[in-house]
C-alpha cells in the first residue's frame, strides 16, 4: 500500500503509524525493553501524527518513493530471470562459498563491550534523584540517549525531544556533558586495554577487543596451577573449544565487574569467533549481561542463520526493505537459500557481503573488515538548529574541522580525501569531496580551508547538519616517517616566497577598496591565498610576520619533497608505508 505524499500536489500525508514507521530511524526497538504489538502501534501513531507535516517526513517520503522504485525494478528483473541465468553464476557462487568455507578462521576470540545507556547512566549516577525516573540526555530538538525507564514509553536516541515529550510527558531532560563522558570513557578503556592493548574504540560507549591472547594466557596459568597441585604431574592434552570459551566467559565477566567497581556503570558484552557475531551477541542480554557464541563452525552457522536480516550490522532499513519486499528474504538463512539470485542481481560488493554473512564468516581483526588503510575513514558530524547565515555556517565548519583534527592526531592518521556533508532544513543530504596531493588532518585550519570552498560551491541556504570525513588514510605513528629532512634549493624557494608575499601585499592593498556592504565572510574568503610550500590556504589579514612563521615552519618540518616541474608549482609529499604488526601476516 502506498502512502500519500505530504506535498502541495498530493495534500497531507495519509496512512497509519505502522504503515509509516519504517520512515523513521528512531522507531527501531532497542534491546532491554519489551512491548506488545498494541503498544508499538500506539507509539508509531503518535510519532506519525507529530511528524506528518514536517520537512523531515516529506524528505523521508521522497526517499521512500525511490526505494519503492528500486523494489519494483528488482521485482521485474526477478520475474524475467530464468533458471539458465542462475546456472550461469552457479559455478562462481559455489567457488565463492567454498573460499569462504576454506578461509574460515575460528582461532580468535572477540568481545564487543557496549556501555548500557552510557550518557544517561553517567548523569543518573551523578544525580541519584533521577534513579527510576524516565531520563533523556539532550533537549526538545534532539535526544542523544534515553534510559530504560524512558524507553518503555517509546523514547529513543536520535528522536526529536518534542516527540519524546508527547510519548512521555513526565520525561526529564538532562543537558549533555561530553567532557565528562570522555573522562569516564578513559577510565573503562584503560581497563579494557589490560585485556587487549590494541582494542578498537567504535564510539565513546563501545569497544571491540580481541581477547585471544589473554584467554590463552589465563588457561596456561590454570594448567600450571593444576600441575603443581598434582605434584607436578598433568595430563597432556590440547585445550578444547569449550575450555577456551569457558575461560573467555569468566574473563569478560571479570572485566565487566571491574568496570562497575571503578565507574559504578554497567556494560553488556558479546563473545564470539568473529567481531560481527560478537557485536550481534552484545545485544542479546542487555542490560548488564553477556552472551556467548561458541567458536565452532556449527554453532556459529546456526546462530547467524536464525537471525532476522536487520540484526546484521551493515544491513540498514533500506537494504532490509529491498531484500524483504523484492527478494522475499527475511532471515540470514534465506540469504543462503537464495544465494544464486542474490549474486545474479545485486552488486558484487553487496552480494559478497551478504553471502559471507550467510556462511557465518566474519573479520578476524578488531578494526574494519577491510584492513587496508585506504579503505578507512575518520568523520565527525554535528546536528544543530536551522541556521541560514553563512558566517554561522563557517563557525560550525571551523569547530568541526578543529575537533576532527584532534581525533585524527590522537589516532595518528592523516588522509588525502576530504568529504563535506551537509543536510539542509528540508533534510536533503548533499556531499562534495576533494582529493589532495598531500596528506592532511592534524591541523584544524588545514581541514577548514579545504572544506570551506566545498561548502561555498554547494551554496547552502539553510543547514541543520554538517560533517567532514577524511579518508584514504595512512598511519603516521612512526615519528621517523613524519620528520623528513629535505634539501631545498635556496633560489627556487626564494622565488616562490617572493611571489607569495607580492600577491599577499596586493590583496592587502585591495582590501581598502572593499565596499561597506561587503560581508565579513566575503572578506574571509576573498583574501585567502595558498602557502607556496604546503599549499594550505592562509588569510592575508594574518600579516606578513605570521605568514613568514608559517612558511618557516613548513620548511623546517620538511613538508616539501620536490619543487615540481615548471608547470606544476604545488609540491607533493612522498607516500609513507603504514606500520604493520606481526598479526597482519597471519
N, C-alpha and C positions, 0 to 999 in steps of 0.2 A: 504494500500500500504506500503510495507516495504522500508525502506531507506537503501541504501548501507552503509557498514561499512568502515570507514577510517582506514583500516589496510593494511598491506603488502599483505595479501591474497586476499582482495577484491578491492583494489585500492582506489581511492579518494572517499570522501563522495558524494552522489548524492541526488537529490530531491530539492524541493524549500524551501524558508524560512518559509512559512506557514506550510509545512509538518514537519519541524524540530523544530518549535517554542516551542513545549512542552518540548524540551530537555534543555531549558534554564530557570532558575528560575527567571531571570530578564526580561522576556518578558510579565509578567503579567501587566494588565492595571490598573494603580492606579487611585483612586478617585481624582476628581478635574481636570482631563484632558479628553477631548472628542476627538475622532479621527474617521475618516471614515475607512471603511474596506480597501480601497485602500492605505491609509496612513499607516495602520498597516502592510499591506502586504509588502510595500516598506521597512519599518523598519526591519521586520523579515528577509527580503532578505539580507540586509546589515549585520545584526548580523550573519546570516548563512555563508555568504561569508568570513567574517573576522574570523570565528571560526572553519570552517570545517576541517582545517588541524591541529588543536590544540590537545594537550593531553586531555584537558578538554572535547572536543567534542567526542573524541574516547571513553573515560570512560563513558560519558553520553549515547552514543550509546550502550555500553555493558550493562549498567543498564537498558536501554530501552528494549533491547532484553529480559532481564529477566522478565520485566513487561509484554511483549508480550506473553511470555511463560505462565505466570500466567493467563493471559486473556484467552488463549487457553484452559488451564486446567479447568477454570471456565465454559467456553462455553461447553466443553464436559460433565461436571457434570450437567449443566442445561439441556442439551439435553436428558440425561438419567433420569432426575428427574421426578418422576411420581406424580400424584395427591395424591396417598396414602402416599408418602414420606412427602408431605406437611401436610397432615391430621395428621400425627404422631406428628407434632410440633405445631399444631393449638392451642391446649389447653394451652401449655406452653407459646406461644406468647400472646394469649389473656389474660392470667393471668398476664403476664409481663406488657402489655399495661394498664391493669386495675390498677396495682400497681403504674405505672407512673401517671395515672389519679388521683388516690386517694392521692398520696403524693404531688401533685402539690401545691405549696405554692406561692400565689400571693400577700402576705402581705408586701414584701420588695420592695424597690425602689433602683435600681442600676444605677450608672452613670459611663461610661467609658470616660475618657478625653484623647485626643490624641493631642499633640502639633503639629501644622502644620509645615511640613518640618523643624523640630526643629534645627538641626545643621546649615543648610543653612540659616534659618531665623535669628539665632543669629549673623552669620557672616554678613549678609546683614544689619541688624540693626546697627552693629558697623562700617560698611563701606557703607554709603549711596550711594556712587558712583556705587555700584553693583545693585541698585534697577532697576527693569525692564530688567535686563540682565540675560542670562542663566548662572546659577552658580551651581557648584557641589563641595561638600566637599570631598576631597580625592586627588587622583593623577592618573597618567597614568596606574597604576597597578590595582587600585580598588577605587570605589566610595562608600561612606557611605550614602550620602544624596544628592538629587538634588532638586532645587526649581521648582516651577510650570512652569516657563518660559522654563527651560531645558526639562521638561517632555513633552512639546509639540513636541519635536523632537524625543521622544522615549528614552531619557536618564532616567535611573532608578538606584535606590540604588542597591548595590552589583554587579553592572556592571563594567567590566574592563574599565579603563579610555580611552584606545586607541580606543575601540569600540564607546564609548560615543563621543569622538572627531571626529570620522568619521561621526556619525549621526548629530553632531552639531559642525562644525569646529570653530565657534566663542565661544565655551564653555569656561568659566572661572573657573579654578581650585583654590580652597582655601584649605590651609592646615588645618587639623582638630586640635582642641584645646579642649581636653576632660576636662582639669582642669576648663576651662571657662564654659563648658556646665554643669558640675556638680554644679558650683556655681549658675547658672541660675535655674537649677533643684531644688535646695534647696529653692529658692525664691517662685516658684509657688507651690511646695509641701507643704510649710508652710501654704499657703492659702488653699490648698485642705484639710489640716488636721483640719481646723476650721469647716469643714462640715462633716468630718469623721476621727477622730483621728486614727482609725485602718485601714486606707486605705492600699491597696496593690499596690506598685510601680512595674509595669510589666517591665519597662525599664526606661531609662533617660527621655523619651518623652511620657510615657503612664502610667496611673494610673486607678485603679478600686476603686470606692467609693460606700459604702452603705449609702445613704443619708436619709434613712427612718426616723430615729430619728430626724434629723434636720428638715425635711419637716413637720413632725407631730408637732414639737415644734412651727414652724412658723404658722401652721394652728391654734393652740391653742391661740397663741398671737393675731392672726387676729380675732378669735371668741370673745376673751375677749375685744378687742378694739371695736368691733361691739356692744357688750353688753353695754359697757359704753356709747357709742353714743346713744343707745336706752334707756337711763336712767335705765340701769341695767337689762332690760328685753331682753331675746333672745329665739329664737325658739329652742326647744330641739329635735335635730335630729342628726343622725350619719353623719360622713363625707363620702361623696361619692368618688368612684374611680376617677371620673373626677376632683373633687376638689383636691384630693391628687396629681394627676399628673399635674394639672394646677399649683399648688404651686411648684412642682418639676421642672417644666419648668422655672418658674421665678427664682428659687434658682440657677439653673445651669447657666442661662443667667447672673445672678448677679456675679456668681463665675468666669465665663469666662471674663466678663468686668473687674473684679478686677485683674485678671492675666494680661490683656492687659495694664491696668493702671500702674501696677508695673514693667512689663518687656518689654512692647511695642511689645509683641509677641502674635499672635492669636492661639487659640486652637479650636478644634471641639469636640463635645460630643454626646454620645448616651445615652438615658434614657429608662429603661425597667424593667420588674419584675425579670429578671434573668441577670446575668452578660454576658452570651452568647449573648442574644438578645441586650443588651446594647452595647456590643462590635461590633456587626454587624451594629447596628444603627449609631455608631460613624463614620462610613464610608459613610453614606448616604448624608451628606450635607457639604462636605469639599470644600474649606477651610473656616474656621471661621464661622461655623454654628453648629446647633444641630438638632437632630431628636429624636422624642419621640414615643415609642410604649406603648400604654395604657395597664395597668396591669389587663386586664380581659381575661378570657380563649379564647373567640372567636377571639379577636384582636391578641393575642399572636400566636395562631394557624395559623391564616390567614397570618400574617406577615412571619412566619418562613417557611410555606409550599410553598410559592410562590418563594422562593429563589433558584437560581442555587446552586447545592451542593458545588461548590468551594467557595461560600461565607461563609460557615460554618467553624469557627475556629476548626482545628483538621482534616479537610479533605484537604490533600495536592494534588499535581499534580498526583502522582502515584495512590492514592486512587480514585481520580476523574476519571482517565483513566480506571481503572478496573470497576468501577460502570457504566460508560458510555458505554464502548465497550463490556463488558461481560454481564451486567445486563440490559442494556438499561435504566439506571436511570440517569436523568439529573437534576431533581429538588427534593427538600425535600419531596414534596407531593408524588412523585413516589417511594421514600423510603417506605412511609407508605403503598402504594398500593401493594408493593412487599415485605411486611414485613415477610411473611412466608418463602419465598425463601431466603431472606437476612439472617434470623435466621438459616435456614437449612444449608447454605453453608459457611457462614463466621464464624470466631472465636467468641465465646461467648462475649468476651470483645468488639470487634468491632461491633458486631450485636447490643448489648445493647446500645452502644453509639449512633449508627445511629437511632435506634428505639426511644430512649429517645428524640433525637433532633426532630424526625418526629412528636412527641406529643407536641412540643412546650415547653418542660420542660427543666430546667437547674438547675445549682447550686445556692444555697442561701447563700453562703459565699463568701467574697471578695477574698479569696485565691484560692488554687487549688480546683478542683471539688472533689477530694478525700482529705478529711480533715485530714487524718492520717499523722503524721509527717514522718512515714516510707516511704510514697509514694512521699515525696517531695525531691527535689534536688536543689543544687546551682551549677552552672557551669560557666566557663569562657573559651572563645576561642579567639585565635589570628591568623589572616591571615597575611602572610608576603611573601617577595620574596623568591624564592627557596634557601634553604641552604643545604649544604652537610657535613659540618664539624660537628662532634659530639659535639665539645666544644661549638659551636654556638647553637646547639640544647639544650644543658644543660643550656645555658644562657637564652634562651626563656622559658624553663621549670621553671627555678628559678624565673623569672619575673612573670609568670602566677601563680605560687604557692603562692607567697607573696601577689599578688593582690587579688587572690581568698580568701586567709586567712583573709584579711581585710574585704572583703564583708561578709564572714561568721561571723566574730566578730561583725560587725555592725548589722547583723540580729539576733545575739545571738543564733546561731545554730552551732552544731557540728554533724559529721556523722561518720559512721563506714564502709562505702564502698567508695572507690576511683576508678574512672574510667579515664583512659587516652585515648584520642582520637587523632589520627594522620592522616593527609591527605598527601599522597605522591605527588611528582611532576607529577605523572600520574593520579592524582585525585582519587586514590584508598583510601578509608577510612578504617582504622584499629583501633580496640578498644581492650583494655585489662583492666580488673578490678581486684581489690583485696578486700577482706573483712577482717576487723580487729577485734581484741578482745577489743579494746578501742575506745572511741570517739576522733576524731581529727578535726582540722580545723582552729584554731585561730593562729597557728604558721606556717609561710611560710616554714620554714625549715622542719617541720613535713611532710607537703604535698610534698615538693621537694624530701625528702628522701624516701617517699613511692612511688612516681611516677617514680623516676629515674630507679629502677630495672625493672619496667614495660616497660619503653622505651628501655632499653638495651635488653630485651627479644624479642621485636618486630624487632630489628636490622634494623632501618630505614636507607636507603642510601641517601635519599633526602626528604625534607619536605617543605610544603608551608602552612600548618595549624597545630596548636596544641591546645589542650584543655584539661581541667581537670574538672571532675564532682564529687562532694561529695554528696552522697545520704544516705538513712537510717538515716535521721536527727532527732535530739531531740532539744527541746527548753530549753536552759540553761540560760534563762534570770534571773532566780532567783539566787541571789548571794549566798544564803544559800546552794543551790544544788551544787555549784561549790567548796565550801570550806568545805572539809570534814576532820576532824581530825582523824587520824588512828594511832593506837599503832603499832609500828614496832619492832619486836624482834631484839635487837642490834646484837646478834651473827650471825643470818642469813643474815642481811643486810651487816654486815662487810664482810661476806664470798663472797657475790655477788660483792661488790665493789672491794675486793682484786683480785678476778678473773678477773674482768673487767680491772683494772689497769695493771695487769700482761700481759694480752693479748694486751693492749694498748702499753706497753713498747716493747713487742716483735715485734709488727707491726712497731713501730717507728724505731727499730734497723734494721729491714728488708728493710726499705726504702733506706738504704745506698747501698744495693745490686742491686737496680734497674738499668737497663742498660740505657745509654744515649738516646737510641732511643725510650724509653717509652714515651707515650704521657702524656700531663698534665691531660687529662680526666681520663686516666687509674690510675694515681696517686690518683685522687679524689675518684674513685670508689673502688680501691683495699685496701684503708686504712680506710674504713668505718666500724664501729662496733656498735652494739646496746647498748644503755644505759640499765643497769641492772634493772632500776626502771620502766621507762615508755616505753622502747623498741624503742625509737626514735634513728635513726641511726646517729652517730656522726663521724666527720672526726678526726682521731687521730692527725692530724697536728695542731689541736687547742691547744694542750698542756695539761698537767695534771691539771694546775690551772683552766682553763676554763671548762674542763670536770668535775672537782670536783664541780665547781659552779653550773653546770647543774644538777648534782646529788643532791646537797643540795636543789636546787630549787624544784626538783621533790618531795623530801621527805617532804619539808615544806608545799607544796601545797596538800599533801595527795593524790597523784595520785595512790599510791599503796594500793590496797584494801585487798590483801592477797598474801602471798609469793608463794602459789601454792603447788602442790604435788611434790614428788621427781622427777618425770618425766616431770614436767611442770613448768619451771622457770619463764616464762613470766606472769606478773600479768594481771588481768582483772579489769576493772572499773565497779562498780555497775551501773546498769541502773537507769536512773532518769526519773520520770514521767514528761511529758510536761505539762505546765500550761494550764488550760482551762478557758475560760471566760464563763460568765453566758449564753451567746448566743449559745454556743456549745450544750447546753442541750435542746434547743427548736427547 
